[in-house]
Amino acid sequence: MEDRINQEWIALNAIRGMIKIASKGSMTKSTYDNSLDLGGALYPELLGPEKSILKRERESDTTKEYRQKADLQSIKKQTEVSALQLVLADIEEYDSLISIAQLNKNDKKRTDQLKRKLGQLQQAKTELEVKPHSENQLIFRDAYNVERELPELSKGHAHRDFQLPDGNYLRLRVLHPDKPEHIIGADIIYERHNRDTGRISIVVVQYKIWEDKKLYLSDQRMTSQIEKMKAFTCSNDICKQGQGENSYRFPCCSGFLRPTDKLQNVEQKFISTGEHLPICKIEVCKTTGQQGGILLEYEKIKEVSLSTELFEDLFNRGKIGSRELSPEELKNLYETAAVIDSTDTVVIYAQEF
């Protein structure tokens, strides 16, 4: 149970982080509910309404009640009974009773509690109805027939295009493990395409859960992922200032580690604060714990890390991220570098153009 919550939470935060970059920091578009909706469309096995623990915990008590009834009736009748079927049947019954009262002109006195219950049932109906993606109001408008030759991180994965509020387009791919229970982290790979120069800046953010503002680095898979990110960014000189670039900006750091607060239980309010630490600063920031474990602590990284809000704003303004790459450079980079391993990581691959 705890592992599943961690897996959903880390993926949800990565999706929300991507939305905040794409929406230029819009708080109305990057709500957790919107992020869950988009996550359910992009990765239904993990965040779909029938699968996600986090999604269900945000449902009304009435919806939870009918889900429980459906589960038990399915066992009793030895055939699948859906919660939506039960809700629709009860809505029909309550509608008929209220109609009788209206005919007898004693509506208000005799149906106030029935109307209250009917309202709860109608809310449950809305929560239980699984709408096609095109009918969901998923933050950005679907943008069909967008033709654009873009370098691809990974062949064979279907993409989905959206139109952003500023007129740009966002092409999304989600690469993930075959089984959600294998997830140990999440990555965002975000490309920002400069329409004026035709060049591309990228940033890679690796999300990991920490507890009490401490992230232990002793896990071999974690260190392997960090090293893989270093090989993709630092070792390929995409963090190196390009010739002729003289505008003011931060160093061209393009790989960041983003520790994410653990969700203690599914009932708590969804809040996640986090710092973006350049991976080249991990060595100078890490410390040794009392038991000899190597770890990162908030107090040690806050001087060189960026808050979530600063990170999003600076990347969108072109002040952080890689140097601008030509499409050919980026294509070669993707072809020669094993940047990700989606056997144990959710990868949200976003191209804004």
N, C-alpha and C positions, 0 to 999 in steps of 0.2 A: 504493500500500500504506500509506504513512504517513498520507495524508489519510484513508483509510478507518478506520485505527486511531483517529485523532483524533476522527472523527465518532462512532464507537461509544463512545469513552471519555467524551466530553462528554455524550452522551445518557445513558450509564450512570450517571454521577455525578449528573446531574439527577434521574433516577428514584430513585437511592439517597437523595438529599437529601429528596425528597418522602416516601419511606418513613419516614425518620427523624423527620420532622415528624409524620406520621400515627400512628406507633407510639410517640410520645412519647420518642424517643431510644433505643428498644430496639436493642441491638447484635446480638441474636440474629436479629431479623427483618430488619435492614438490612445483612445480609452482601452481598458482591458477587455470590455465587452466587444468592441470593434475588432480588437486583436484576436480574440477567441473566435469570432465569426470568420475572419480571414484565415486564421490558422485551421479551422475546421474544413474550409474549402481547399486549402493547399495541402493539408496533411490529415485527412479524415480518420486514419487509423489511430492517430494520437489525440487530436483535438476536435474530432467530430462530435456532434451532440449526443450520439448514442454511445460514445466511447469515453469521452473526457470526464474525469472526476471533477476537475475544476469547473467545467461548464455546468455540470449537474448541481453542484453546490451553490451556484448563483441563481438557480431556478427557484420559483416560489414553492412554499410548503405544499400547496395543492398539487403542483406538478410532481413533487417528490412522492406524495401520497399515492397518486395514480400510477406512478412507475412501480411502486411496491405492490399495489393491488394487481397490476398486470403480471408481474413476476410470479406471484403466488397463484393467480388464476391459471397461468400457463402450466404450472406444475399440477394443479388440481385437475384441469381438463386435458392434460397431456397433449396440448396443442398451443401454438404461439398465440398469445393474446397481447395486443398492443395497448399501451397506455392511452394513445390517441383514440382508439376505438371506444374505450370506456368513457373517456371524457365526452366524446360526441354523443354517446347514448344518453348520458346524464344531462347534457345541454338540451337535447330534444325533450326530455322529460320535464325539466324546469321551464322551458319555453311554453310547453303545453299547459302547465299549471298556472303560469302567469297569465296566459291567454284566457283561461277560464275566469280568473278574478277580474280581468279587464271587462269581460262581457257582463259580469255581475256588478260592475261599477263600484267595487270595493277595493280598487287596486292598491292604494297606498297603505291602508290598514292591514291588509291580509297578505301582502307580498313583499314587504320590506326586506325580510331576511332571505326570502327566495331570490330576490334581485341581487342581493349582496353575494349570495353563493353563486348565482349565474355569472356575475362579473369575475369571480375567482376562476370559474371553469373556462370562461372565454380567454382569460389570461393564460391558463394552462394550455389551452388549445393552440394559442399563438406560440408558446414555448416549445410545444411538442411537434408542431408542423415542421417538417424538413423541407425547406424551400430550395428549388434549383438555384445554382450559383447565380444565374443571370437575374433572378428575382431578389436576391439578397442585396441590401444596400451596403456594399462592402467597402466603404471608405472612398475608393476610387472608382471611376466609371470604367466598365469593360471597354477596351479599344480593339475592335476587330479589324482584320485586314491591314494591320500595320506591317508594311514591308520595309525591312531594313537589314542589311547584311552586317551582323555584329560578330566579333570574336566570341567563341563559345568556350566556356570552361569545361563542359562535359557533353559529349555527343549522346544522342539517344534519349534525352530527357525533355519531355514536352514543356513548352513555356506558356505563359499566360501574360497577355498585355493589358495594361491599364493606362488610362489617361489621367495625368495629374492635374491639380487645380491650376498650375501655372502654364499649362499647355504642353509640357513635356510628356513623354511616354515612359512607362516603367515596365520592363520585361522581367518577369519573375520565374525562377525555377526553384523547386525545393528538392534537394537530394537528401535521402534519409535511409537509415537502416531498414532492412526488410522487416525486422521485429522491433516495435517501439521500446521493448524492455532492454535493448542493447544500448540505448542512448546514454552517453556519459557527458555530453556537452553539446553546444550549438555554435555555429559560425555564421556570420554575415560576410559575404563578399559583395561589396557595393562599388559599381562603376558609375562615375559621373562623366558624361560625354560633353565636351566643350563644343558648342555649335559654331563658335567663331573660328577656332583653330582646327577643329576636327580631331583633336587629341583627347586622351582619356586619362583620368586620375582614378586610382582605386584605393580602397581601404579594406582591410580584413580585421574583423573583430571576433575574438573567441570568448564565448560566454562560459563561465564556470560558477558553480554555487560555492559560496563560502559561508562559514558560521562564525558569529560573533566578530565579524570583520577580519577573519583570518582564513587564508587559503593555503593549505599544505601542498607542497610540490613533490612529495615523495612518491606519488602514484606514477608508475612507469608509463602508463598510457597518456597521462596528462603531459608529462615532460616530452614524450614523443611527439605529441601534437604541437607543442610549443616549438620544438626544434624544426618540425616540418614547416610551420609558419615562418620561422626565421629563414629557412632555406628558400622559401618562395619569395620573400620580400627583401630582406637585407642582403642575402647572398646574390640576388639578381640585380642589385644596384638600383632598384626602383625607388629606394629611399635617398638616392644620390641626386643632389641639385642638378637640374638640366642646364646646359649651356645657354646663355642668353636670358635666363630667367632672373629678373632683377626686381620683381615686385615683392613687397613685404609679405612674408609668410613665416610660419614656424618651420623647423626642420621637416624634411619630407618623410617623416615616420608614416608607415602605412600598415603596420601590424600592431594591434592592441589587444591586451588581455582585459576582459571586463568581468571582474568578480561580481556576483549577483547575490543579494541577500536570500537566505533560505526561507521558504514559506513554512512556518512552523506547523500550521494546520490549515485545512481547506476552508474553515469557517472565518479565518481572520480576514481583515480588509486587505485587498491586494495593494501592496506598496513595495516598490523595489528601488532602492538607491544604489548607485554603483559608480565606480571610477574607471576611467579608461587609461590603463597603464601601457606605455609603449613597451613592446617586448624587449627592446634593446636596453631597457632600464631594470629588467627583472633581476639581473645579477647584482646590481648595486643596491637594490631595495630589499632583497631577501635576508631573513634572519634565521637564527637557530632557536627552536623552542626548548622548553625545559626538558622534554623527553628526547631531545636530539633531532627532532624533525625539522626540515627546512620549510619555511613558510613565508608568506607575504602578509603584512599587517597594514591596516589602513593608516595608522600613525606614521608608518615608514614610507608609504607610497604617495601620500597626499600632496607632498611638495612637488612631485614630478608628474602626477596624473591629472587628467581632465575630468571634470564632472560631466554627466550625461548631457546636460544642456549646452555646456561649452563645446563639447565634442561635436554635437550635431550642427551647431551654428558655424563653427570654424570649418568643418568639412564642406558644408554647403556654400561657404564663401570662398572656398579654394585655398584656405589658409593652412590646412593640414591634409594629409593623404599623400600618396605617391607623387613623384614628378609626373608631368603629363607625358603619356606614352602615345606613340602612333598606333593605329590599329594593327599594323604588322608586328610591332614590338609586342603588343599584348597577345596577339595570336601565337607568336613564338613562345611567349612566356607560358601560356596555358598548355601548349603542346609538349613542352620539355619539362615542366615542373609537376610533380605529384603533390598538388597543393592540399588536397583533402582526401580523407578516407571516410566515405559515408557509411561504412559498416558499423561505426559507433558514434557518429556525429550527425546532427541535423544541420544541413547547409542551406541557408537562404541566399540564393544567388540573384542579385538585383542589378539591372542595367538601366540607368536613367539616361534617356537620349531625347 
